[in-house]
Amino acid sequence: MPSKQELLDLQFIDARHKLIDLAAFLDRIDRHPGADDFRYAALKAALPILLTDRPDRARAVLDAFSDHSTEPIPKAVFQGALGAPR
Amino acid sequence: MWWLLIFRNPHRRLFDLQTFRPSDIFRMKYIEPHAHMVSRTTDDYEKLAIAGCEVLCEPAFWAGFDRSSAAGFYDYFRQLTDYEPKRAAKFGIQHYCWLCINPKEADDPGFAREVMDIMPQFLDCPNVLGIGEIGLNKNTRNELAIFEEHVQLALDRELPILIHTPHLEDKLKGTRLILDSLATFSKLDRAKVIIDHVEEHTISQVLDAGYWAGMTLYPQSKCSPNRAIDMLEIYGTERLWMNSACDWGVSDPLAVPRCMLEMKKRQHTAAAIEQIVYHNPRKFLSQSPRFV
């Protein structure tokens, strides 16, 4: 198993790139006209998870973006998925 | 860009350059257990063969649009059982398939049952492994009813089952509904069921219940190679496989060999890589008498 140092050597630049891209996305949404929606709110609500010390942040972010209802719905109103529950 | 770091940081050992040989990976054989080749070009078969793919399995799925009649599925099943095996064989790849009506079109139960009436004509074809990829899409009552009818068909014919779990925000709920539904089939052998497209929030539920789990390496909507490797490191390699699920969307038929390379970079041994990309799928698929 690689050490922390080896993983940083291997993946830090990629993680840095992804974080800057996310920051730029937030800036872009704020800068543009019109109203945001539930997806933007879900994204901002999930961000604090990254700063916790829990060992399963990826799982927690996925949970935050999930529909937690339990009953099947009567009929699909569309076929796709939007990435965050309404 | 890992190679840049090696040359800029010559004293750091990302992995052992003395012993690492790309040929360790690229000579390794592997099984692609989930790819929708009807949507791909013949060039992709060539690339898969060059990368070491020996066996490829193609579950029946949604074509990106709803078919206008059940006859569309008759032709699709002919393609899966007759044409694709021949196209794959030109590159030395053994082609198998799974049959069903996919969850998206299963929300119309009348239409779904028309398609299910066609399926028995094809279930005895020599490359048909079992029933799949059944499952849920938007977690509707109709999808669930047709899912359960497929599970019963598989039980009646003693066939393995490949299950699709929903996308994005629907995955957690859909996985739970599928697990609850499967638990009502008392005669179901859970070792003959693989629940595909697991992610960090669903994998433990699937494995803890005794099923196999599939990790799909698909851009944006499913797992990245590094997240899949994280799950391997956390949960071990038992009852797990990796696939590309390449299809008509932006996807990568070489996702599995790319993940093999990432595993090597993260110091997984050749034996560990071969276990997950070859021996595990072989073990699960061998439960179908058609898999040779």
HADDOCK unambig.tbl for C-alpha pairs under 7 A between the chains (distance, minus, plus):
assign (segid A and resid 1 and name CA) (segid B and resid 266 and name CA) 6.86 0.50 0.50
assign (segid A and resid 1 and name CA) (segid B and resid 267 and name CA) 5.98 0.50 0.50
assign (segid A and resid 2 and name CA) (segid B and resid 266 and name CA) 6.16 0.50 0.50
assign (segid A and resid 2 and name CA) (segid B and resid 267 and name CA) 6.47 0.50 0.50
assign (segid A and resid 6 and name CA) (segid B and resid 14 and name CA) 5.52 0.50 0.50
assign (segid A and resid 9 and name CA) (segid B and resid 14 and name CA) 6.99 0.50 0.50
assign (segid A and resid 10 and name CA) (segid B and resid 2 and name CA) 5.99 0.50 0.50
assign (segid A and resid 10 and name CA) (segid B and resid 14 and name CA) 6.76 0.50 0.50
assign (segid A and resid 58 and name CA) (segid B and resid 200 and name CA) 6.63 0.50 0.50
assign (segid A and resid 59 and name CA) (segid B and resid 200 and name CA) 4.88 0.50 0.50
assign (segid A and resid 59 and name CA) (segid B and resid 201 and name CA) 4.80 0.50 0.50
assign (segid A and resid 62 and name CA) (segid B and resid 201 and name CA) 6.28 0.50 0.50
assign (segid A and resid 63 and name CA) (segid B and resid 201 and name CA) 6.41 0.50 0.50
assign (segid A and resid 65 and name CA) (segid B and resid 169 and name CA) 5.69 0.50 0.50
assign (segid A and resid 66 and name CA) (segid B and resid 169 and name CA) 4.15 0.50 0.50
assign (segid A and resid 66 and name CA) (segid B and resid 170 and name CA) 6.38 0.50 0.50
assign (segid A and resid 66 and name CA) (segid B and resid 172 and name CA) 6.28 0.50 0.50
assign (segid A and resid 67 and name CA) (segid B and resid 169 and name CA) 5.44 0.50 0.50
assign (segid A and resid 67 and name CA) (segid B and resid 170 and name CA) 5.92 0.50 0.50
assign (segid A and resid 67 and name CA) (segid B and resid 173 and name CA) 6.34 0.50 0.50
assign (segid A and resid 68 and name CA) (segid B and resid 173 and name CA) 6.24 0.50 0.50
assign (segid A and resid 69 and name CA) (segid B and resid 173 and name CA) 6.78 0.50 0.50
assign (segid A and resid 70 and name CA) (segid B and resid 173 and name CA) 6.29 0.50 0.50
assign (segid A and resid 72 and name CA) (segid B and resid 139 and name CA) 5.28 0.50 0.50
assign (segid A and resid 72 and name CA) (segid B and resid 140 and name CA) 4.86 0.50 0.50
assign (segid A and resid 72 and name CA) (segid B and resid 141 and name CA) 5.38 0.50 0.50
assign (segid A and resid 73 and name CA) (segid B and resid 139 and name CA) 6.29 0.50 0.50
assign (segid A and resid 73 and name CA) (segid B and resid 140 and name CA) 4.60 0.50 0.50
assign (segid A and resid 73 and name CA) (segid B and resid 141 and name CA) 6.07 0.50 0.50
assign (segid A and resid 74 and name CA) (segid B and resid 140 and name CA) 5.65 0.50 0.50
assign (segid A and resid 74 and name CA) (segid B and resid 141 and name CA) 5.69 0.50 0.50
assign (segid A and resid 75 and name CA) (segid B and resid 140 and name CA) 5.60 0.50 0.50
assign (segid A and resid 76 and name CA) (segid B and resid 138 and name CA) 5.98 0.50 0.50
assign (segid A and resid 76 and name CA) (segid B and resid 140 and name CA) 6.34 0.50 0.50
assign (segid A and resid 79 and name CA) (segid B and resid 104 and name CA) 6.68 0.50 0.50
assign (segid A and resid 79 and name CA) (segid B and resid 138 and name CA) 6.82 0.50 0.50
assign (segid A and resid 81 and name CA) (segid B and resid 167 and name CA) 6.27 0.50 0.50
assign (segid A and resid 81 and name CA) (segid B and resid 168 and name CA) 6.29 0.50 0.50
assign (segid A and resid 81 and name CA) (segid B and resid 169 and name CA) 6.82 0.50 0.50
assign (segid A and resid 83 and name CA) (segid B and resid 168 and name CA) 5.00 0.50 0.50
assign (segid A and resid 83 and name CA) (segid B and resid 169 and name CA) 5.18 0.50 0.50
assign (segid A and resid 84 and name CA) (segid B and resid 169 and name CA) 5.19 0.50 0.50
assign (segid A and resid 85 and name CA) (segid B and resid 169 and name CA) 5.85 0.50 0.50
